[in-house]
Amino acid sequence: MEVRSLAIPDVKLITPQRFGDGRGYFEQTYHRDDYASAGIDAEFVQDNHSKSSLMVLRGLHYQLKNSQAKLVNVLSGSVFDVAVDLRRSSSFFGRWVGEELSAENGHQLFIPRGFAHGFLVLSDEVNFYYKCDNFYSPGDEYCLRWDDPSIAIDWPIVGKPLLSTKDLKGVNLASIPVEQLFID
């Protein structure tokens, strides 16, 4: 597999090796020892799968006390996947990175603890899969606004995306109380 650090070096773009022929392909999407050798040493405890339609934007979500590192990929379709650094002591605080993940390109994104995460669906439908190194905790969930002008994410979008009620209530980074940010 190929592992590349993005503009925020703790976020990694991973491309597993595919072995294909006329029948299709095979790829190993996760092997703990290989990922640990690449500096991704999370112990994943929960897997999630979501299905969404074109222009759905999910996020930008994070948990604070029960923060989660995530390894995300797309099983069918494509998304623009984003991570925002919320670690107060980080020199990248408030900055974002984004990558297109698709079934075709096979890319994965590793997002460490201390980041808000979200994605925009670029295809008619997407099946999005992710591994988490901590359990979902509904009472510890926060949402950063997808269109916060201070972060200025360059979403590949024209018009307004489809958002959940929860995501419509996301707040700007400047409005987040300091105790709702990561100390790191």
Helices and strands as residue ranges (DSSP letters): E 2-5, E 12-15, E 18-21, E 24-27, H 32-37, E 46-53, E 57-63, E 70-76, E 78-85, E 96-102, E 108-111, E 115-121, E 125-132, G 138-140, E 141-143, H 165-168, G 173-175, G 178-180
